[in-house]
Amino acid sequence: MNILERYHAMEYGPAPEARNEADAWLAARDFGKALFIGGDWKAAGGGKTFDTSEPSSGKLLAKVSDANAADIDAAVAAATKALPKWSASTGYQRAKVLYAIGRAMQRHQRLFAVLETIDNGKPIRESRDIDVPLAIRHFIHHAGWAQALDRDFPGHKGVGVVGQIIPWNFPLLMLAWKIAPALAAGCTVVLKPAEFTPLTAILFAEICERAGVPKGVVNIVQGGPEAGAAIVNHPGIQKIAFTGSSEVGKIIRKATAGSGKKLSLELGGKSAFIVFEDADLDSAVEGLVDGIWFNQGQVCCAGSRLLVQEGIADALIAKVKVRMSRLRVGSPLDKNTDIGPLVDLTQIDRVKGLIAEGARQGAVCWQPDATLPSSGYYHLPTLATGVSPANILAQEEVFGPVLATMTFRNTEEAIELANNTRYGLAASVWSENVNLALHVAPQLKAGVVWVNGTNMFDAACGFGGYRESGFGREGGREGMFEYLAAKLPLGPVIKPATSSAQPVEQADGVAIDRTAKLFIGGKQVRPDGNYSIAVATAKGKLAGEVGLGNRKDIRDAVSAARACKSWPEATAYNRSQVLYYLAENLSGRASEFAARLTELTGSNAKAARDEVELSIERLFLYAGLADKFEGRVHQPPARAVTLALHEPVGVVGIVAPDNQPLLGFISLVAPALAMGNTVIAVPSERYPLLATDLYQVIEYSDVPAGAINIITGRSAELAGVLAKHDDVDGLWLFTDAETCAKAEADSIGNLKRVWSGNGRSLDWASEEATGDALLRRAIEVKNVWVPYGD
Amino acid sequence: MSSTIREADLGTKVTPLPARAAANTPVPLDHHIARNPGLKLDLGFLESVRSVNRSALERRVASLTKRRSIKADNQAAWLLRAIACMDLTTLNSNDTEERVRRLCAKAINPLRRDIMEGLGIAGETIRPAAVCVYHPFVATAVDAVRGTGINVAAVSTAFPHGLAPLSTRLQEIEASVKDGADEIDVVIPRGLVFGAKWRELYNEIVSMRAACGDAHLKVILGTGDLATLRNVMLASMVAMMAGADFIKTSTGKESINATLPVGLAMVRAIRAYFEETGYLIGFKPAGGISTAKVSLDWLVLMKEELGRPWLEPDLFRFGASSLLTDIERQLEHHLTGHYSANHRHAMA
């Protein structure tokens, strides 16, 4: 074409990003020695390699060392060796290292971007303008956290050696999200990139060498499932951080059950993109482009479910189609490409299969008329309309450029549809009415909510999911906690309950017979099974009998807890007053509870009195903190505020310990209630009468029905039922180690947040077993992005 | 396309934009433009377009200009397009007839002969679509460009503030038309927008359109004064309803010139008007557009948001005075590989 023809055509033409520097880098590397362990480059112990190829052509890029379990051992050993010095270094020293990494990455950012695009297939505009700058921002931001550690996280220390497993969709960015907070916290790292995308992590390791990262602090091991499993199961690792599929996340949760490893999982999503009738529709369309066609839709928080208000649905869909027809599909190295190839042929097959099944189930699928490049793993952007909530395209994470569309009639239905999913990673709300947007955002079960925007990320703002999208946050203050631990005051080792001989002999004195039932939905109810168990006094005599709760009682209690809307929706001030009132009413019966403690545990009168007084003090404490354990406002580098809201976890199961049976029970239940959770509490199996005695106190204290439910019975059995109940969001366990491990493994049904003492109780009288340490477990942090400007 | 993919039934009354074929496919140019007759003032329709989210528009233009790149021969062709879509402008209080004649001469011969030859367009006519002057210089300009096909645009209606009595402003339009102006760039009194006096604004523009007769009406919104993108959207829509042939951003005299977010709001107004009526309205950003690089950003905006028809001078103009020189420098660089200097190109 001559210039005159081009003048008439007004096409963009190719604008290829040069790849010669990246090719030179590739040619100069020995990928057979790609394991970065203890500061050295090593071949895989088994001598194996795996192939990484270029998605835009299918051509082989490199044969990369494939680590085996022995290599992981070596990496963990290197990280362990480096740990004492690194964790003892000053915050300033670590900040200097993080800063140096960030600056060194900045100096090589084009090489990072080109390599990322070659290896992953994402358009160069995205790697260059989004992935790499965000990764750099993460290191520089976390340099600050390293230095602010003592100030902002008193009493906390790095967890130790961490194992990190990252996905292929944002290889460098996910590496940054993992490594930056770990190093800031004083942890050492064994990180495994995804097999599809090993390259930028290798370049990053080279940067570490140059930036003065001490040997062994960062170890990067390339490999597949064997290496991943070896990391997950390695006894020398104190924390696992994983980003990837919910399926693998559940396997990891199960594999680490009972190990005491700290765990954060950032998993899949089926995020809602809600457009109200008063939205800026043209901008909402661009939001969809950023939401579902960003990175070919291979984004865990992709806005893959478009929920649009009925009155504007046709207009919006028409606009979406026009916009889709302007998306340019082509070589990811071309600066005019909007949509590059998917990462691998297997992904193409998967996406096509899901579209076909969605169409079979009644969805109408539309694609713009465009020709795809002849080689490479390309897929056209796809719009599915007429998608029912039951359609596979509304249910399953496609992880491809496929948008499923549904309509809603009113706000309530929009929220209901948005939350009608097992996932809970992100959501977008489009409306020009700030009242509406801020009304909807807190009601969405999602860890991130973008108002009039989508896929906004920043190192200062936490990112992570509700529900089966995983737990833990990355970024911001909330993200730092994932790599820190405070020393909790350990209590006794909890032994499995033994079915010892039942006491038969009445304790001294004949009082009027009392029947301790279960407490469900604000009422005292008989146990479903209609069996009771005897409770012994310290002297082995019969103190009374309590109901033997079973799975159906747990089921009923969970229903009651779920149905109780007034407690989570109450103002914090209101919850505060109820907790104060509980304290007041318990105080009125202090001597009775002290006597019960003495009777059951044999503790002396003063100790019993002290425990009751401390229990009342704890209620006071959490009553007061109910409206003080607040969220934050983050400051991302954009004209936006990010509200980090503290929301209740939801329905929380609590299996309380035997030691300090009243104080332990209240120490756990009170913070959960204070933050607006509804609770199913299983009291101490040995001393349940202290909890059943509370029924009247609770009934008298204006606690809404269902906010607290108490099921007496066999702790291990009931813990198991709670663990397997998919409508329980959180589970706190102070039972024997085996029960804790089993419950952690069983929690994968809905990936509930489990906090277990792993067979140890805490010393509930200690100050360290109060306050933020517990409140933090009683909340989810939801980051609501609110861009502004008029 | 796989057999499982079926065309969805749109079931909508929204008219698709012309040239809505795939972005990768060249579009044949077969449009012809019917002049906008205007609409009755429709406050309900106006209300329906008031949702304009500034942050989202800013993000869109930020990524838009980064996500498109025009290189080498295409860049040269696009810069020639910028010339063809230019209203070469002089609007200074010290303008004289001689200055206007120089401007016209530059418009007739915008590029050095060797550059034209180097680009392989020696036999072609690629020159600004119009020269834009104050009313007193219309006759001079008409004389100077006679027979070239270059239009003369006049800024009438008490440019740049528009605060003379309506009768005076209408007389000025009539005088410019009488002197031979092909296009009339009018300014709106910004106060009518702040007061949401849509009917008054509408009526004023309707009478201006009537005063124009066959001359095309370009309505300058003075966007730098309008404060919000919502005001820009609403004023754009009222101007189109009142019969504007073009809507234009700025006079060049406001403290904030044409910006891409403002341009995006205006082209979206044009799209909404087209979807509602089927009429194609032109767009003219003006003020502060002085570099070849920035002119490409605007062309990308037009292509992405409205499509190929809006890259023709009947639907798109730059109002510019110094842009041409920068384009000349870039074109020389394209040919020689040497960075050029201003003094190597004839001034206007």
Interface residues (C-beta under 8 A of the other chain):
Chain A: M1 N2 I3 L4 R6 Y7 H8 A9 M10 E11 Y12 G13 P14 A15 R125 D129 D278 A279 D280 L281 D282 S283 E286 G287 D290 D314 A315 I317 A318 K319 K321 V322 S325 R326 L327 R328 V329 G330 K335 N336 D338 K352 I355 A356 A359 R360 V364 C365 W366 Q367 P368 D369 A370 T371 L380 T382 L383 T385 G386 E432 N452 G453 R639 A640 P787 Y788 G789 D790
Chain B: M1 S2 T4 I5 R6 E7 A8 D9 L10 G11 T12 K13 V14 P16 L17 R20 A21 A22 A23 N24 T25 P26 L29 S51 V52 N53 R54 S55 A56 L57 E58 R59 R60 S63 K66 R67 R68 S69 I70 K71 A72 D73 N74 A76 A77 W78 L80 R81 L119 G120 I121 E124 I126 T228 L229 R230 R268 R271 L299 K303 E304 R308 L311
